[in-house]
Amino acid sequence: MLAKANRLTRAQDFRQAMREGCHAHCHNMVFHQYLGNGSEPARIGFVVAKRFVKHATGRNLVKRRLRHLVRDRITEFPAGSLNVFYAKAGIAEVDYPQLENQIQILLRKMAHKQHGDRDFVSPSRSC
């Protein structure tokens, strides 16, 4: 479980991260990150839509796996940032090592965006 200070819970924070933040794609996930002020700890949320994983037990399993993988990497997120991992189709069939690899790829892509590597920047966003 993530520490309470690191949990993204308010709907407006999810919206802000997903609409105003940068994003990076992977096979089964989209990672959204909005850089806020650096005085607060990084907050992280997870979205697993019912249309991709039908049963609640499957959605909860995916979220538990993601939380566990992210908890070990909490220091890699910028202070004050709002972060959302949005699961895409097929996420329920992905095994744990593949999920870990995808999170690593997404964090690396986002780090490149934040440091000005224009190969990863979406043309519609200025990150």
HUQUI-V861493 format. One line per field, one symbol per residue. ss: DSSP state (H for helix, E for strand, L for the rest). phi: phi as a letter, one per 20 degrees, with the letter a starting at -180 (. if undefined). burial: + if it has 24 or more other C-alpha atoms within 12 Angstrom, else -. Layout:
ss=???
phi=???
burial=???
This chain:
ss=LLLHHHELLLHHHHHHHHHHLEEEELLLEEEEEELLLLLLLLEEEEELLLLLLLLHHHHHHHHHHHHHHHHLLHHHLLLLLEEEEEELLLHHHLLHHHHHHHHHHHHHHHHHHHLLLLLLLLLLLLL
phi=.ffgfdeecefffffffeedefbcdbgcbcddbdeefeedffdcccccfffecfegffffffffffgfffgfdgfeeffnedccddfdgnffefegffffffffffffffffffdnfffdfffecdd
burial=-+---+++----++--++-+++++++-++++++++-----+++++++++---+-----+--++-+++-+++--+--++-+++++++++--++-+----++-+++-++++++-++-----+------+
